[in-house]
Every structure is written in structure tokens, then in C-alpha cells.
Amino acid sequence: MRLLRVVSLTALAGLAAGCTSTGGVRQPNVAETVASEKALALPPPGGPSIVSVVERKHGNGAEQTISLFTSSSVPGQNFLKVQFIGANGVNQGTGNASHRTISGSQVSREAFAAAPGVPMVTSPTFLQNSYGPFGYASGQSRSGDTCVYAWQQISSSRNAMTQARNFGMIQVRLRLCDARATERQLLGIVYGYTIVGSFDGEIWNPYGAPRGADPTIGGTGSPIYPDAGGYRGVPMSFGYEPAPEPTRSAVTRRAAATTPAAPAALPAAVGPRVPLPDMPGGAPQASIEAPVAPVATQTEQQTVTASGVTVPSPDCIGDAAMTAACRR
């Protein structure tokens, strides 16, 4: 009897609880879209614009996939993925993100998955941006598109972690494919992105202690110049420099005309009188004055000679002996 009474009371309590329930639907804490202003990392100024931001919260941090503008025929979307890993229980998220560091085999698989069909090759060169060292793989598609997949882990050193602080970690992945950009231009985005998110509490600071000032500041023997080029060995000119010579334009001159100008009219010279035949009736005979060839001046002779026509001297006309002598 006592057991039956207990079961009956339990059933009544469950029925009462069911009657008081609102019947609402609960949504699990999964990925959700947030405004671009809430992005935990931003591309550099002038870089690819943000298309959307998808956030997923974990029990020990948060993760965001920031989709970027893409102009490429390679399948997939450009993105900037940032993951903050901190203390357990800070969020009402699902599960906890691992504190494991990024491995080479892991990022190799990620690079091929992010740019399908593109032969990605990991660069052996050590590179470093404002947040520390980073690695990347690059490749080119058959259509000529350039792809870069970069990764970076931001965390303080183990020595700093032993001081009960600086335990936080930030991991970044960046996928970029572009039809017109070069590999160097895409790497400029890796150098220029900015992390705007932060952890609550100094104990989770992932950057470590701030770096001290350069020990050469204020000391002797270490000059500091206003630019990287320096000023030693640069020749300096004092005074005024000579004015540049004016540029002379080429003047085109026309060749002098070789055709002689028409000579001016000269008065008729009076020569010997030539008698006319006798006219009938004893009419007086008239005479015709034979014109004498005008004597050309020196200038006219030069002009005629220059044109290729040789004019003989008047002294050589009329006498056979003189004509023969002039020919010689």
C-alpha cells in the first residue's frame, strides 16, 4: 500500500509539471550569424570586404569564420577563421576547443581542402607579421588563379605560462584565391589583418609580456635616422645648382632657290646701222639698229651658272677667232 501511494504521488507530480510547462521550443547553442561589426578579426584596410560572419561558441572560447569577398574560379569562399581558446566554462557553448598546437600534417590537409584542385606547396621560408611567425602554402589553378592558405598560432612562451598567466591561445587560418592578384599581393593580407577580440582577465593574455624598449635608445654610438635609408655616405651639394640649359628647337631651313629671277628690263643698246635694201623711187633708206646682248653682271652670271646653263661672254660672240679662243 505504501509503495502504491508513492507511485501515485509521483505520477500526480509529473502530471502537474506537464500542465504548467509552456511547450516552447529551445534552440541548441550552435553556429549563428552575427553582424560584421562583431568580427573578432578584420582584413587590412583596402583588403577584401567582409561578406558574413558565422560564430560558434564553445565552453572555453569562441570561433568565427569571417567570409571575405572572392573573385576566383576556384571552388570555395575566401575566409578568415579565428579561434579564441581560454578557460573552461566561460561560455554556455557546446564542448571545449582543444589547446593542441597546429601541426604540419593538419594544415596540409586543410590547405588542399580549402582550395580543391589546386596543387598547394608549403613554403619553407620563415615569415613573421606583427603577431609573430606564420606559415603558408600557395598554388596556382589551371585557369591561372593564385591561392594562398596561411595559418598562425598566437600564444605566449612556456616560460611565461609558468607564472600563472598568459594561458590563452588564438589560432588563425586565412584562405585567399584571386584571379588577378599575385602571391605577394595575397601575402600582404596576411601581414595586414588585425585581431580586435580579447580575453577577459590578464591570466588568459595570449601575447605575453609587452616587449621592452630598444636598449640602444638614449645610448651613444647608435645614431637613429628619420628613415631606413640613413644619411651616411650621401653626398650633399651646397649652394645653388646651375640652371638647366634651354632646349634649342631644330630650325628647318629651306634651300635657296636655284632658278634665276627674271632680269630687269635694260635700255636698248645702240649698235651699228644695218642698211635696208634700196626701195624703188629713190626713197631714203632706213636703218635697223642691231640689238647688242646685255652684259650680265657677276651676280647674274653666278646665278645662271649655278643653274647648269653656261652663258658665253659677249666678247666671244661675232668673231670666229675669238669664238675658237673662248672654246679653248
Disulfide bonds with the S-S distance in Angstrom:
Cys147-Cys177 2.08
Cys316-Cys326 1.60
